[in-house]
Amino acid sequence: MTNSNDRDRLAARDLAHLWHPCTQMKDHERELPLIPIRSGSGVWLEGHDGARYLDAISSWWVNLFGHANPRINAAVAAQLGKLEHVIFAGFTHEPAVDVAEALVRLAPAGLERCFFADNGSAAVEVAVKMSFHYWRNRGRAGKQRFITLANSYHGETLGALAVGNVALYKDIYAPLLMDVITAPSPDCFDREAGESWEEHSKRQFAPMRALLERHAHETAAVIVEPLVQCAAGMRMHHPAYLTLLREACTDLGVHLIADEIAVGFGRTGTLFACEQAGIRPDFMCLSKGLTGGYLPLSAVLTTNDVYEAFYDEYAKLNAFLHSHSYTGNPLACAAARATLGIFESQPVIARNRELAAHMARATASLADHPHVAEVRQTGMILAIEVVKDRGSRTPYDFRERRGLVAYRHALSRGVLLRPIGNVLYFMPPYVITPDEIDLLADVARTAIEAMTCA
């Protein structure tokens, strides 16, 4: 039974007390009403008024196998009857051990240790602190700086924000942040006419190499989002850049941190994006899809070499003392264990490649649209760059809020798209069907018309 009164009452109660993330709350009091959601099933969300929305963005990139997935539901319910939480200092439990073993089994060889945290930003904080602390414990206390990429995003807590480079999120807090070194992005949207992704990515590595050579003596680590800079508008690069970066970091004695929080677990066409470059980072940060979108959990995978730098007598005070109250939460680990079990028991990656190919076919005609500068894709991530002028690639002024027009149009057609600026993107759950992909492509086409006619 639908009930628009319930919808409106819940929205009003929300606005009386809640403050939503990444939101100008004044919008919700005017032209952008909140949408209370009652339930979800597969790729679909259902509101209190009975309206249904295809979740094309996996609820901020976390949902892998659909809402209310029976296998993950059962795992969390079973764990709930046994143990909801226990301190993870001095205690352990089977779900956490199972998840750590599975991650080590699935990750690039050599990542043997797993440190749990609560969310993606926390995982980045852990990796940054571990790298800094590692060099101190090894007698190289001067290695305190970090190198990041232009347009990178690694989270909102202060350490994670510092090693990111999206001005919209970072600039206002600049006085609070540590100073980092920023290298040009290998973003292939900026490649020259006739230049391949691989050629551009290799050419863009030259300034990174120069920075490493100049600053290796004071640099703890380089941090990158492998293959896709998501918050920058799904900007993409070739795996060749990562191969060169791994070689340089090894040669010059600098750690490599791979932030696979958004791109891990099958999003890019392989289980982990780093696989496509054939590399193993020193730290791999994971979250989002780790629990299938059910509960907050993150993990940092690292090497035994890093672990051993902290393994010492208590009195030397070399231990890594970072902690979270909910570290290794059994319910979250149960969800993660079930999610990883789906990868190990089903041909998820092969099926994703078929879905990605269908996504490419369904959107191919948009590449010729007079207001589309590029349709780009890496695995199950597809982005459409909408511009004011295709020839010059002149963007629309952000104050025109063309992306908001697309968002509202898509909702009117039963699809949840949440553009990044003027970039429309698909990052759907892996249980989406070809027919549902066709719906996304058609809604994107009409959303672009609404954007450019606004």
Protein Blocks (a to p, Z undefined) as FASTA:
>chain_A
ZZfklmmmmmmmmmmmpccehiafklmmmmmccdddfbdehjbccdfkopacddfkggno
lamnoghifklmmmmmmmmmmombdcfehpacfklmmmmmmmmmmmcghiabdcddfblk
lmmmmmmmmmmmmmmmnopamlmbccddehiaebjbfklmmmgccfklmmmmmmmpccdd
ddddfbfklpcehiafklmmmmmmmmmmmmmmmmmmmpfbdcddehiafknoopacdfkl
mmmmmmmmmmnopacdddfklmgghlnopablklmnopacfbdcdehjlnnomagcdddd
ddfklmmmmgccfklopacfbdcfkgoiaklmmmmmmmmmmmmmpcfklmmmmmmmmmmm
mmmmmmmpckbfbdcdehjaccddddfblklopacdfklommmmmmmmmmmnopacddeh
jaccddddfkbcfklmmmmmmmmmmmmmmmmmZZ
